[in-house]
């Protein structure tokens, strides 16, 4: 008999002497955040940096979302944030003519995001360092209002060995959709960002994953080759990219890459529809 091992009674006594575990945290509000918890991830929402109050709602939010649906307005606001807090409307972006840029600046004033400082100069009322938070707010809101998703935005992931944030996670029909959003042009995308995206996808295991670049430029020139290489580095049997239409690409039935042409949210919705249908059983 091994006298160095504790007896069954000693094990029970030792276990009974332990303090009670800390109370478990209650389930987070919303199905998207709850699905993250069920997968074992204690995510927390980060601060969403937007050039408007984060609790914007009602008609004001409706007007802003309608303007954000226009690619020209997103381009201008991105440029104004880069130049701000005080910016010259004619210098905010090189993609709009002077009179069109002034119109966009006046739109910011009408929306309560900026004030006119005289001439072509304007001042942002809620300056933030980048457009990323605005893009996340807009896409999440559209998924909620158009498609009835429950959404979680800008959650700190904290998975072991995996960094970064979950830009938008959406839940519906018992399925989890993970969306990575890039507000910068494709030339600024790095292989490290692509690999980090795949790290988060591998850890989270969503039903459908989207890599979304808010650009009218072709993805096949740079973005799709980078994702192809990063995916092949992870698995030799990685599916090749397939063009569904225009700049909507798939890597197998559950991973999609889209741009903003002709409509950002419509492309996102089409990709989600493709992914959900791929998950459904074949009936006939």
matplotlib code that plots the C-alpha trace (Angstrom):
import matplotlib.pyplot as plt

x = [0.0, 1.3, 1.3, 2.5, -0.8, -3.6, -6.6, -10.1, -11.1, -8.1, -9.0, -12.6, -11.6, -9.1, -11.7, -14.3, -11.9, -11.5, -13.3, -16.4, -15.7, -16.3, -19.8, -20.0, -20.6, -24.0, -24.5, -23.8, -26.7, -27.3, -27.1, -23.8, -21.9, -23.5, -22.3, -18.8, -19.2, -20.5, -17.4, -15.3, -14.2, -14.6, -14.6, -15.3, -16.5, -13.8, -14.4, -15.9, -14.2, -16.6, -16.9, -20.3, -21.8, -21.6, -25.2, -26.5, -30.0, -33.3, -33.7, -30.2, -28.7, -30.9, -29.7, -26.1, -26.4, -28.1, -25.1, -22.6, -24.2, -22.6, -19.0, -18.1, -19.2, -17.2, -14.1, -14.6, -15.2, -12.1, -10.0, -11.4, -10.6, -7.1, -6.6, -8.7, -9.8, -9.6, -9.5, -9.8, -12.7, -10.8, -7.9, -9.6, -9.5, -8.1, -11.0, -13.6, -13.8, -13.7, -17.5, -18.3, -16.0, -17.7, -21.0, -19.8, -18.4, -21.7, -23.3, -21.1, -22.4, -26.0, -25.4, -23.9, -20.4, -18.6, -18.9, -17.9, -14.8, -14.9, -13.9, -13.3, -12.2, -14.3, -13.8, -14.8, -16.8, -15.8, -12.4, -11.1, -7.9, -9.4, -12.5, -12.4, -14.9, -17.4, -17.2, -17.8, -20.8, -22.3, -22.0, -23.2, -26.2, -27.1, -26.9, -29.2, -31.8, -31.7, -31.2, -32.3, -28.9, -27.9, -24.5, -21.4, -19.0, -15.3, -14.9, -11.5, -10.9, -8.2, -8.0, -4.8, -2.0, -4.3, -4.4, -6.6, -10.3, -13.4, -14.7, -18.2, -19.7, -23.3, -25.7, -28.9, -30.5, -28.1, -25.2, -22.2, -20.8, -17.4, -16.6, -13.2, -13.4, -10.6, -11.1, -7.7, -6.9, -5.5, -2.0, -1.8, -2.9, 0.0, 0.5, 0.7, -2.9, -4.1, -2.4, -3.9, -7.3, -6.9, -5.6, -8.9, -11.0, -9.2, -9.7, -13.3, -14.6, -17.5, -20.0, -19.2, -16.3, -15.9, -12.9, -14.3, -12.3, -14.0, -12.6, -13.8, -10.5, -10.0, -9.3, -7.8, -4.7, -3.4, -5.9, -7.0, -3.4, -2.4, -5.2, -4.5, -0.9, -1.7, -4.3, -2.0, 0.7, -1.7, -3.1, -1.9, -5.5, -6.7, -9.5, -8.5, -10.2, -13.4, -15.0, -18.7, -19.3, -17.4, -15.2, -17.0, -14.7, -15.0, -12.5, -14.7, -18.2, -17.6, -15.0, -15.7, -13.8, -15.6, -15.1, -17.5, -18.4, -21.1, -22.6, -20.7, -23.5, -25.2, -21.9, -21.7, -25.3, -24.8, -21.7, -23.6, -26.5, -24.0, -22.5, -25.8, -27.1, -23.9, -24.6, -28.1, -28.8, -29.4, -33.0, -33.3]
y = [0.0, 3.5, 5.4, 8.6, 9.1, 10.8, 8.6, 9.2, 10.7, 13.1, 14.2, 14.9, 16.8, 18.9, 19.7, 20.6, 23.1, 25.1, 28.5, 28.8, 29.9, 33.4, 34.0, 33.4, 36.4, 36.8, 36.3, 39.4, 41.3, 40.3, 37.0, 37.9, 38.6, 35.6, 33.3, 34.6, 33.7, 30.2, 29.6, 30.3, 33.9, 36.6, 39.5, 43.1, 45.9, 48.5, 52.2, 52.9, 56.1, 58.0, 61.7, 61.7, 60.7, 56.9, 56.7, 58.5, 57.2, 58.0, 60.3, 61.7, 58.2, 57.5, 60.6, 59.8, 56.2, 57.3, 59.6, 56.9, 54.7, 57.0, 56.1, 59.8, 60.8, 58.1, 59.1, 62.7, 62.0, 59.7, 62.5, 65.1, 63.0, 62.5, 66.2, 67.4, 68.6, 71.8, 71.0, 72.6, 71.1, 71.4, 69.5, 66.7, 64.3, 64.4, 62.3, 65.0, 68.3, 71.5, 72.3, 68.6, 68.7, 71.9, 70.1, 67.2, 69.6, 71.4, 67.9, 67.4, 70.7, 69.8, 66.4, 68.2, 66.7, 70.0, 73.8, 76.2, 78.3, 80.6, 80.2, 76.5, 75.7, 73.6, 72.2, 68.7, 68.8, 65.2, 64.6, 61.0, 59.6, 57.3, 56.3, 52.7, 53.2, 55.0, 52.1, 49.6, 51.6, 51.9, 48.2, 46.9, 49.3, 48.2, 44.5, 45.2, 47.3, 45.6, 41.9, 41.7, 40.5, 41.0, 42.6, 43.1, 45.8, 46.4, 43.6, 42.9, 39.3, 38.2, 34.7, 32.9, 33.8, 35.9, 39.6, 42.4, 43.2, 41.7, 44.5, 43.2, 40.0, 39.2, 36.5, 35.2, 31.8, 30.2, 31.2, 33.5, 35.8, 37.5, 40.6, 42.2, 45.8, 47.7, 51.4, 52.1, 51.6, 48.1, 49.5, 49.9, 46.4, 44.3, 40.6, 40.8, 42.1, 39.3, 36.7, 38.2, 38.0, 34.3, 33.8, 35.3, 33.2, 30.0, 30.8, 31.9, 29.4, 31.4, 30.0, 32.7, 35.1, 38.2, 40.3, 43.7, 46.5, 49.9, 50.7, 50.9, 49.5, 46.0, 43.3, 40.9, 43.0, 42.9, 41.9, 38.5, 37.4, 38.3, 36.3, 33.4, 33.3, 33.6, 30.9, 28.5, 29.1, 27.7, 24.7, 23.1, 22.1, 25.7, 26.4, 28.7, 32.1, 32.1, 35.3, 35.2, 38.5, 41.8, 42.1, 39.6, 36.6, 33.4, 31.0, 28.0, 28.2, 30.1, 32.8, 35.9, 39.0, 42.0, 45.7, 48.7, 48.7, 49.3, 49.1, 48.1, 46.8, 45.1, 43.2, 42.2, 41.1, 39.0, 37.3, 36.5, 35.0, 32.9, 31.6, 30.8, 29.0, 26.9, 25.9, 24.7, 21.1, 20.0, 19.0, 18.1]
z = [0.0, -0.9, 2.4, 0.6, -1.1, 0.9, 1.7, 0.3, 3.7, 3.7, 0.1, 1.1, 4.2, 2.3, -0.4, 2.2, 3.8, 0.6, 0.5, -1.6, -5.2, -6.2, -7.5, -11.2, -13.4, -14.8, -18.5, -20.6, -22.1, -25.8, -27.6, -29.4, -26.2, -24.5, -27.4, -26.8, -23.1, -24.0, -26.1, -23.0, -23.8, -21.1, -23.5, -22.4, -24.6, -25.4, -25.8, -29.2, -30.5, -32.7, -33.8, -32.2, -28.8, -28.5, -27.3, -30.4, -31.2, -32.8, -35.8, -35.4, -35.7, -38.6, -40.5, -39.7, -40.9, -44.1, -44.8, -43.9, -46.6, -49.1, -49.9, -50.6, -47.2, -45.5, -47.5, -46.5, -42.8, -42.7, -44.2, -41.9, -38.8, -40.1, -40.5, -37.5, -35.2, -37.4, -41.1, -44.4, -46.3, -49.7, -48.3, -46.3, -49.2, -52.7, -54.1, -54.0, -55.9, -53.9, -54.1, -53.3, -50.3, -49.0, -49.3, -47.2, -44.6, -44.4, -43.9, -40.9, -39.5, -40.1, -38.3, -35.3, -35.9, -36.8, -36.8, -39.5, -38.5, -41.6, -45.2, -45.9, -42.4, -40.0, -36.5, -35.4, -32.1, -31.1, -32.7, -32.6, -34.1, -36.7, -38.7, -37.4, -34.6, -36.9, -39.4, -36.6, -35.3, -38.8, -39.8, -36.5, -36.6, -40.1, -39.2, -36.3, -38.2, -41.6, -40.7, -37.1, -35.7, -32.1, -32.2, -30.0, -31.1, -30.3, -27.7, -26.2, -27.1, -24.6, -25.9, -24.8, -27.2, -29.4, -29.3, -30.8, -30.7, -32.2, -34.4, -34.9, -33.7, -34.8, -33.6, -35.2, -35.9, -33.4, -35.6, -34.8, -37.5, -37.0, -39.0, -39.3, -40.6, -42.3, -42.8, -44.5, -48.2, -49.2, -49.5, -45.8, -45.0, -43.5, -43.4, -39.6, -39.6, -41.8, -39.7, -36.5, -38.1, -38.8, -35.2, -33.9, -36.3, -35.3, -31.6, -31.8, -34.4, -35.8, -38.2, -40.8, -40.9, -43.0, -43.8, -45.0, -46.5, -46.9, -50.3, -53.9, -55.1, -56.3, -53.7, -56.1, -56.6, -53.0, -50.3, -51.7, -52.5, -48.9, -47.4, -49.7, -48.6, -44.9, -45.2, -47.1, -44.5, -41.9, -43.8, -47.0, -48.0, -47.8, -50.3, -53.2, -53.5, -55.6, -57.0, -56.3, -58.1, -58.6, -55.4, -53.3, -52.7, -50.8, -49.3, -48.9, -47.6, -44.3, -45.0, -47.2, -48.3, -49.6, -50.5, -50.5, -54.2, -55.0, -51.5, -48.4, -46.3, -49.2, -49.8, -46.1, -46.2, -49.4, -47.8, -44.7, -46.7, -48.7, -45.5, -43.7, -46.8, -46.9, -43.3, -44.1, -44.9, -48.4, -48.8, -52.4]

ax = plt.figure().add_subplot(projection="3d")
ax.plot(x, y, z, "-o")
ax.set_aspect("equal")
plt.show()
